[in-house]
Amino acid sequence: MFSIEHEFDSTVITLVDEGNAPLTEDVIVNAFEECITVEQYDPRTDQVHRITLSISQARDLAAALNLPEGVYKLAGDNRTK
């Protein structure tokens, strides 16, 4: 399950883990104009961990989810290997 909310300066996507236990904590994705952050609470340390991706890195990640093993460089809308 997930939710999408539009804030003043970002779009917030919350990914909720459903199914059989053990479940993981929610993942919060904040899409800003200049970057994307991914956050998840860690109950073991009682801290929220944040990863920041540039827009280019986020595009590469999205493309990588649907590609076979290899090294790639995105060129416009074309993929090169």
N, C-alpha and C positions, 0 to 999 in steps of 0.2 A: 504494500500500500504506500502511496505517496501523496503529498499535498504540494500545491503551488500557490505562493502568495506574492503579490507585487507590492514592494515597499517603495519608498520615495526614491532611493538610489540603487536598488537592486531587486532582482527576482530571487525569492527564497524557495528552494525545493527541499522538502523533508522526506527522507526515505525511512519507512518504518519496517523493521524486520518482523515478519509474520511466519507462523508455521510451528514446527516442532522445536522444543527447547533443546539446547540452550540458544536463546535469542541474543542478538547483539544490540547495543544502544542505537538510537536513531542517528542517522547521518544527515547533517544539514549542509546544503550546497547553496552558497550565495553567489549569484552571477552579477558582477558589477560591470561597468563599461570597460574598465581596464584590466580586470583580473577575475578569477573565480576562486573562492575559498571553499574548502571541504573541512567540516568540523565533526568531531565525535567525542562524546564524553567517555572517559575511562574511569569506571568505578573503583578500580584497583588503586589508582593514584589520586582520585577525586579531582581530576583536571580535564579540561577540554583540550584536545589536540587539534591543531589547525595546519592545513597544508594550503599553500597559495600557488595557483597555476596561472601562467600568463594565458591570454586568449589563444595564442598559438599552441601552447602545450595542451590546452583543453581540446582544440580541434584535432591535434595529433592523437590524443587519447581516444576520442570518439571514433576516429578512423581505425585505430589499432584494434579496437574491440571486434572488428569484422574482417580482419586480415589474417592470413597464415603467418607462420614464423618467418622472420626476415628483418632486414633493415630497410627502412623506407624514408623518403622525403616527399612531403606533399608539395606539389607544384600547381597552384591554383586549384582547380577542381580535379586535376589528374593526379593519379598516384604513380610514382616511379619507384622501382626497386633496384 
